[in-house]
Amino acid sequence: MSSSPLEGVDETFFQKLTSHYEKQLPFVAYRKPNENLVNAFLQKSNTTFYAENFTEKGFVFAPFDSNSKALLIPEQESEILKVDFELTLPKKENSVKKHEIPAFAGMWEHIQLVQKGIDEIKRGTLQKVVLSHQQNFPIPEENPLIIFEKLLQEYPTAFVYCWFHPQIGCWLGATPETLVQIEHNQLKTMALAGTQKYTGNMVVSWGEKEKKEQQLVTDAIVSGLQGKVENLKISDPKTMKAGSLLHLKTDIFGDLKNSDLKEILRDLHPTPAVCGLPKEKAKQFILENEGYDREFYTGFLGELNMTTKKDRSSNRRNQENKAYSIVKKQTNLFVNLRCMKFEKGKAQLFLGGGIVKDSDPESEWEETVNKAQTMLKVL
């Protein structure tokens, strides 16, 4: 492996990550949306830790199936690194030309799965179900940090990460979706649903199917927060760009009445945007019919109960206040979408979409192909 796959940034930072990977020790490197700072947790042993009650501090990585344990890279067991990452590549269109998209396997199987989901909705068992498939692509890279660097360059507005544990594997992604952000007692989340290709114009029209799907997600999240959050504020839906795709997004804010994060996550995860409604019935349908293990796809990941220090004032006329800092505890969790599982010589991609009564199976297949562009662009 090269000593550092990244040029123009702090080589020591990426040399340490590469060395950690070669030693088969757990680590995560990540950058939050619209920031330059890349963070890393380099765990000092290959022990497997779990988030038991979500009062722990560190980086959490949770699977789709909420009955399975969430993994943790604890802050106290890790070396913490930070480096500024500046974009160096020229800006290119966030799209993959049609002839560059490789062949996808399992089209008819997925179409049949979607039809089965539609039939279940029409029977009244479900309102919505999110159905997915996985695709394997050969890749030349042996070092996942090369792909991580490309993701950092291509998707500055996404949560970009590379996560590794020798007992679990290596995952990378560039997700557009926040699960929950908490600072002190302030909570922020989002409802994200509906997809169409970005063609250079943010002013687009959305069909009734997308609007209905988005409203279902919003209503379910708001319902799940009832009794736990007060002063709830819900924005109007707006169009959001994520790579080469557009989505409908609603921002949801509120003040926590009960700061039990484990309880909040139990109600929010998996969200209707990645599972369906009613949640438990949709989840059961997915586990029984998709035909593969999602593992951490559509799970969640991010900073858990991390503390940050900020100067109280940088006003020159108020220099004495600079001696005082505000310490804030923050949790920043994201839904694990637009992700891949990395193995030497192979990338496993996960692609899905929300199914409602009016869904068209062939169109749903095309939507998943469009979503693949985020990862294909960096392979």
QUICORKA-V951045 format. One record per pair of residues at least 12 apart in sequence whose C-alpha atoms are under 10 Angstrom apart, sorted by the first residue. I is the first residue (numbers start at 0). J is the second residue. Records with the same first field share a line. If there is no record, write none. Layout:
# QUICORKA-V951045
I: J + J
This chain:
# QUICORKA-V951045
0: 17 + 18 + 21 + 140 + 141 + 142
1: 14 + 17 + 142 + 145
2: 14 + 15 + 16 + 17 + 18
3: 15 + 16 + 17 + 18 + 142 + 144 + 145
4: 17 + 142 + 143 + 144 + 145 + 146 + 147 + 148
5: 144 + 145 + 147 + 148 + 149
6: 87 + 148
7: 84 + 85 + 86 + 87
8: 82 + 83 + 84 + 85 + 86 + 87
9: 81 + 82 + 83 + 84
10: 82
11: 82
12: 37 + 38 + 39 + 80 + 81 + 82
13: 28 + 39 + 80 + 82 + 144 + 148
15: 39 + 41 + 80
16: 28 + 39 + 40 + 41 + 80 + 144
17: 142 + 143 + 144 + 145
19: 41 + 42 + 43 + 163
20: 41 + 142 + 143 + 144 + 163 + 164 + 165 + 169
21: 142
22: 45 + 165
23: 44 + 45 + 163 + 164 + 165 + 166
24: 41 + 42 + 43 + 44 + 45 + 46 + 163 + 164 + 165 + 166
25: 40 + 41 + 42 + 43 + 44 + 45 + 46 + 47 + 72 + 77 + 162 + 163 + 164 + 165 + 166 + 167 + 168 + 169
26: 39 + 40 + 41 + 42 + 43 + 44 + 45 + 58 + 72 + 77 + 78 + 79 + 161 + 162 + 163 + 164 + 165 + 169
27: 39 + 40 + 41 + 42 + 58 + 59 + 60 + 72 + 79 + 160 + 161 + 162 + 163 + 164 + 169 + 170 + 171 + 301
28: 40 + 41 + 58 + 79 + 80 + 81 + 144 + 147 + 159 + 160 + 161 + 162 + 163 + 171
29: 81 + 147 + 151 + 158 + 159 + 160 + 161 + 162 + 171 + 172 + 173 + 301 + 302
30: 81 + 82 + 83 + 84 + 151 + 155 + 156 + 157 + 158 + 159 + 160 + 161 + 173 + 301
31: 155 + 156 + 157 + 158 + 159 + 160 + 173 + 174 + 301 + 302 + 331 + 333
32: 154 + 155 + 156 + 157 + 158 + 159 + 173 + 174 + 175 + 176 + 177
33: 154 + 155 + 156 + 157 + 158
34: 83 + 84 + 85 + 155 + 156 + 157 + 158
35: 82 + 83 + 84 + 85 + 86 + 151 + 155
36: 81 + 82 + 83 + 84 + 85
37: 80 + 81 + 82 + 83 + 84 + 85 + 151 + 159 + 160
38: 79 + 80 + 81 + 82 + 83 + 160
39: 58 + 77 + 78 + 79 + 80 + 81 + 82 + 160 + 161 + 162
40: 57 + 58 + 72 + 73 + 74 + 75 + 76 + 77 + 78 + 79 + 80 + 81 + 162
41: 72 + 73 + 74 + 76 + 77 + 78 + 79 + 80 + 163
42: 72 + 73 + 74 + 75 + 76 + 77 + 78 + 79 + 164
43: 72 + 73 + 75 + 76 + 77 + 78
44: 76 + 77
45: 164 + 165 + 166
46: 72 + 76 + 164 + 165 + 166
47: 70 + 71 + 72 + 73 + 164 + 165 + 166 + 167
48: 68 + 69 + 70 + 71 + 72 + 73 + 76
49: 61 + 68 + 69 + 70 + 71 + 72 + 73
50: 68 + 69 + 70 + 71 + 72 + 73 + 261 + 303
51: 68 + 69 + 70 + 71 + 261
52: 69 + 259 + 260 + 261 + 262
53: 69 + 71 + 259 + 260 + 261 + 262 + 264 + 303 + 304
54: 259 + 260 + 261 + 303 + 304
55: 71 + 72 + 73 + 74 + 75 + 303 + 304 + 305
56: 71 + 72 + 73 + 74 + 75 + 302 + 303 + 304 + 305 + 306 + 328 + 329 + 330
57: 71 + 72 + 73 + 74 + 75 + 76 + 77 + 301 + 302 + 303 + 304 + 305 + 330
58: 70 + 71 + 72 + 73 + 74 + 162 + 300 + 301 + 302 + 303 + 304 + 305 + 330 + 331 + 332
59: 71 + 72 + 73 + 299 + 300 + 301 + 302 + 303 + 331 + 332
60: 72 + 162 + 295 + 298 + 299 + 300 + 301 + 302 + 303 + 332 + 333 + 335
61: 268 + 294 + 295 + 296 + 297 + 298 + 299 + 300 + 301 + 334 + 335
62: 268 + 269 + 293 + 294 + 295 + 296 + 297 + 298 + 299 + 300 + 335
63: 268 + 269 + 270 + 273 + 274 + 282 + 292 + 293 + 294 + 295 + 296 + 297 + 298 + 299 + 334 + 335
64: 268 + 269 + 274 + 282 + 283 + 286 + 292 + 293 + 294 + 295 + 296 + 297 + 298
65: 264 + 265 + 268 + 269 + 282 + 298
66: 265
67: 294
69: 295 + 298 + 299 + 300
70: 164 + 167 + 300
71: 300 + 301 + 302 + 303
72: 162 + 163 + 164 + 302 + 303
73: 303
74: 302 + 303 + 304 + 305
84: 148 + 151 + 152
85: 151 + 152 + 155
86: 148 + 151 + 152 + 153 + 155
87: 152
88: 149 + 152 + 153
89: 152 + 153
90: 152 + 153
91: 153
92: 153 + 198 + 199 + 242 + 243
93: 153 + 154 + 197 + 198 + 199 + 241 + 242 + 243 + 244 + 372 + 373 + 376
94: 196 + 197 + 198 + 242 + 243 + 244 + 369 + 372 + 373 + 375 + 376
95: 243 + 369 + 371 + 372 + 373 + 375 + 376
96: 372 + 376
99: 372 + 375 + 376
100: 368 + 369 + 371 + 372 + 375 + 376
101: 136 + 368 + 375
102: 134 + 136 + 368
103: 133 + 134 + 135 + 136 + 368
104: 132 + 133 + 134 + 135
105: 132 + 133 + 134 + 364
106: 132 + 361 + 364 + 365 + 368
107: 360 + 361 + 364
108: 132 + 289
109: 130 + 131 + 132 + 289 + 351 + 360 + 361 + 363 + 364
110: 359 + 360 + 361 + 362 + 363 + 364
111: 360 + 361
112: 130 + 131 + 132 + 285 + 288 + 289 + 290 + 360
113: 128 + 129 + 130 + 131 + 289 + 352 + 353 + 354 + 355 + 358 + 359 + 360 + 361 + 363 + 364
114: 354 + 356 + 358 + 359 + 360 + 361
115: 284 + 288 + 360
116: 128 + 129 + 130 + 281 + 284 + 285 + 288 + 353 + 354 + 355 + 356 + 358 + 360
117: 354 + 355 + 356 + 357 + 358 + 359 + 360
118: 355 + 356
119: 281 + 284 + 355 + 356
120: 276 + 281 + 354 + 355 + 356 + 357
121: 355 + 356 + 357
122: 356
123: 356
124: 276 + 277 + 280 + 281
125: 275 + 276 + 277 + 278 + 279 + 280 + 281 + 284 + 354 + 355 + 356
126: 212 + 215 + 271 + 275 + 276 + 277 + 278 + 280 + 281 + 354 + 355 + 356
127: 212 + 215 + 216 + 271 + 272 + 274 + 275 + 276 + 277 + 278 + 280 + 281 + 353 + 354 + 355 + 356
128: 271 + 272 + 273 + 274 + 275 + 276 + 277 + 278 + 280 + 281 + 282 + 284 + 285 + 352 + 353 + 354 + 355 + 356
129: 271 + 272 + 273 + 274 + 275 + 276 + 281 + 282 + 284 + 285 + 351 + 352 + 353 + 354 + 355
130: 273 + 274 + 275 + 281 + 284 + 285 + 288 + 289 + 350 + 351 + 352 + 353 + 354 + 363 + 367
131: 273 + 274 + 285 + 289 + 290 + 291 + 293 + 296 + 349 + 350 + 351 + 352 + 353 + 363 + 364 + 367
132: 289 + 290 + 291 + 292 + 293 + 348 + 349 + 350 + 351 + 352 + 364 + 367
133: 289 + 290 + 291 + 292 + 293 + 296 + 339 + 347 + 348 + 349 + 350 + 351
134: 339 + 346 + 347 + 348 + 349 + 350 + 371
135: 339 + 340 + 341 + 345 + 346 + 347 + 348 + 349
136: 344 + 345 + 346 + 347 + 348 + 375 + 378
137: 342 + 343 + 344 + 345 + 346 + 347 + 378
138: 341 + 342 + 343 + 344 + 345 + 346 + 378
139: 343 + 344 + 345 + 346 + 378
140: 341 + 342 + 343 + 344 + 345 + 346 + 378
141: 341 + 342 + 343 + 344 + 345
142: 341 + 342 + 343 + 344
143: 161 + 162 + 163 + 169 + 170 + 171 + 340 + 341 + 342 + 343
144: 160 + 161 + 162 + 171
145: 377 + 378
146: 161 + 171 + 172 + 341 + 374 + 376 + 377 + 378
147: 159 + 160 + 161 + 162 + 170 + 171 + 172 + 173 + 377
148: 160 + 161 + 377
149: 374 + 376 + 377 + 378
150: 171 + 172 + 173 + 373 + 374 + 376 + 377 + 378
151: 172 + 173
152: 377
153: 173 + 242 + 373 + 376 + 377
154: 172 + 173 + 174 + 175 + 241 + 242 + 373
155: 173 + 241 + 242
156: 173 + 174 + 175 + 240 + 241 + 242
157: 172 + 173 + 174 + 175 + 176 + 177 + 241 + 242 + 333 + 337
158: 172 + 173 + 174 + 175 + 176 + 177 + 300 + 301 + 332 + 333 + 334 + 335 + 336
159: 171 + 172 + 173 + 174 + 175 + 337 + 338
160: 172 + 173 + 174 + 300 + 301 + 335 + 338
161: 173 + 338 + 339 + 340 + 341
162: 300 + 340 + 341
163: 340 + 341
167: 294
168: 340 + 341 + 342
169: 339 + 340 + 341 + 342 + 343
170: 295 + 296 + 335 + 338 + 339 + 340 + 341 + 342 + 346 + 347
171: 335 + 336 + 337 + 338 + 339 + 340 + 341 + 346 + 374
172: 296 + 335 + 336 + 337 + 338 + 339 + 340 + 348 + 373 + 374
173: 241 + 242 + 335 + 336 + 337 + 338 + 339 + 373 + 374
174: 241 + 242 + 333 + 334 + 335 + 336 + 337 + 338 + 373
175: 191 + 239 + 240 + 241 + 242 + 246 + 333 + 334 + 335 + 336 + 337
176: 188 + 189 + 190 + 191 + 192 + 241 + 248 + 272 + 299 + 332 + 333 + 334 + 335 + 336 + 337
177: 189 + 190 + 191 + 250 + 299 + 300 + 301 + 331 + 332 + 333 + 334 + 335
178: 190 + 191 + 264 + 267 + 268 + 269 + 270 + 298 + 299 + 300 + 301 + 331 + 332 + 333 + 334 + 335
179: 251 + 252 + 260 + 263 + 264 + 267 + 268 + 299 + 301 + 330 + 331 + 332 + 333 + 334
180: 252 + 301 + 302 + 303 + 329 + 330 + 331 + 332 + 333
181: 252 + 253 + 254 + 255 + 258 + 260 + 303 + 304 + 328 + 329 + 330 + 331 + 332
182: 254 + 255 + 304 + 305 + 306 + 327 + 328 + 329 + 330 + 331
183: 254 + 255 + 258 + 304 + 326 + 327 + 328 + 329 + 330
184: 228 + 253 + 254 + 255 + 256 + 257 + 258 + 328 + 329
185: 228 + 229 + 252 + 253 + 254 + 255 + 256 + 258 + 329
186: 228 + 229 + 231 + 251 + 252 + 253 + 254 + 255 + 258 + 330
187: 231 + 232 + 250 + 251 + 252 + 253 + 254 + 255 + 331
188: 220 + 221 + 233 + 249 + 250 + 251 + 252 + 253 + 267 + 331 + 332 + 333
189: 216 + 217 + 220 + 221 + 233 + 234 + 248 + 249 + 250 + 251 + 252
190: 213 + 214 + 215 + 216 + 217 + 218 + 219 + 220 + 221 + 233 + 236 + 247 + 248 + 249 + 250 + 251 + 270 + 271 + 272
191: 212 + 213 + 214 + 216 + 217 + 236 + 237 + 238 + 239 + 246 + 247 + 248 + 249 + 250 + 270 + 271 + 272 + 273
192: 209 + 210 + 211 + 212 + 213 + 214 + 215 + 216 + 217 + 245 + 246 + 247 + 248 + 249 + 271 + 272 + 273 + 352 + 353
193: 205 + 206 + 208 + 209 + 210 + 211 + 212 + 213 + 238 + 244 + 245 + 246 + 247 + 248 + 272 + 352 + 353 + 366
194: 209 + 238 + 239 + 240 + 241 + 244 + 245 + 246 + 247 + 352 + 353 + 366 + 367 + 369 + 370
195: 209 + 240 + 243 + 244 + 245 + 246 + 247 + 366 + 369 + 370
196: 240 + 241 + 242 + 243 + 244 + 245 + 246 + 366 + 369 + 370
197: 239 + 240 + 241 + 242 + 243 + 244 + 245 + 246
198: 243 + 244 + 245
199: 243
200: 240 + 245
201: 237 + 238 + 239 + 240 + 245
202: 237 + 238
203: 238 + 245
204: 238
205: 238 + 246 + 247
207: 357
208: 354 + 355 + 356 + 357 + 358
209: 246 + 247 + 353 + 355 + 357 + 358
210: 236 + 247
211: 355 + 357
212: 247 + 271 + 272 + 275 + 353 + 354 + 355 + 356
213: 236 + 246 + 247 + 248 + 249 + 271 + 272 + 353
214: 236 + 247 + 248 + 249
215: 271 + 272 + 275 + 276 + 355
216: 248 + 249 + 270 + 271 + 272 + 273 + 275 + 276
217: 233 + 236 + 248 + 249 + 250 + 251 + 270 + 271 + 272
218: 271
219: 266 + 267 + 270 + 271 + 272 + 275 + 276 + 277 + 278
220: 251 + 266 + 267 + 268 + 270 + 271 + 272
221: 233 + 251 + 252 + 267
222: 266 + 267
223: 263 + 264 + 265 + 266 + 267 + 268 + 270
224: 253 + 255 + 263 + 266 + 267
225: 256
226: 255 + 256 + 257
227: 253 + 254 + 255 + 256 + 257 + 258 + 259 + 262 + 263
228: 252 + 253 + 254 + 255 + 256 + 257 + 258 + 263
229: 252 + 253 + 254 + 255 + 256 + 257
230: 252 + 253 + 254 + 255 + 256
231: 251 + 252 + 253 + 254 + 255
232: 250 + 251 + 252 + 253 + 254
233: 249 + 250 + 251 + 252 + 253
234: 248 + 249 + 250 + 251 + 252
235: 247 + 248 + 249 + 250 + 251
236: 248 + 249 + 250
237: 249 + 250
241: 337 + 370 + 373
242: 370 + 372 + 373
243: 369 + 370 + 372 + 373
244: 366 + 369 + 370 + 372 + 373
260: 303 + 304 + 330
264: 299 + 332
266: 278
268: 297 + 298 + 299 + 334
269: 282 + 297 + 298 + 299 + 334
270: 297 + 298 + 334
271: 353
272: 297 + 334 + 352 + 353
273: 296 + 297 + 298 + 334 + 335 + 336 + 351 + 352 + 353
274: 297 + 352 + 353 + 354
275: 353 + 354 + 355
276: 355
293: 349
294: 340
295: 334 + 335 + 336 + 338 + 339 + 340 + 349
296: 334 + 335 + 336 + 337 + 338 + 339 + 340 + 348 + 349 + 350 + 351
297: 333 + 334 + 335 + 336 + 337 + 338 + 349 + 350 + 351
298: 333 + 334 + 335 + 336
299: 332 + 333 + 334 + 335 + 336
300: 331 + 332 + 333 + 334 + 335
301: 330 + 331 + 332 + 333 + 334 + 335
302: 329 + 330 + 331 + 332 + 333
303: 328 + 329 + 330 + 331 + 332
304: 327 + 328 + 329 + 330 + 331
305: 327 + 328 + 329 + 330 + 331
306: 325 + 326 + 327 + 328 + 329 + 330
307: 324 + 325 + 326 + 327 + 328 + 329
308: 323 + 324 + 325 + 326 + 327 + 328
309: 321 + 323 + 324 + 325 + 326 + 327
310: 322 + 323 + 324 + 325 + 326
311: 323 + 324 + 325 + 326
312: 324 + 325
336: 349 + 350 + 351 + 370
337: 349 + 350 + 351 + 370 + 371 + 372 + 373 + 374
338: 350 + 371 + 373 + 374
339: 371 + 374 + 375
345: 378
346: 374 + 375 + 378
347: 374
348: 371 + 374 + 375
349: 367 + 370 + 371 + 374
350: 364 + 366 + 367 + 368 + 369 + 370 + 371
351: 363 + 364 + 366 + 367 + 368 + 370 + 371
352: 364 + 365 + 366 + 367 + 370
353: 366
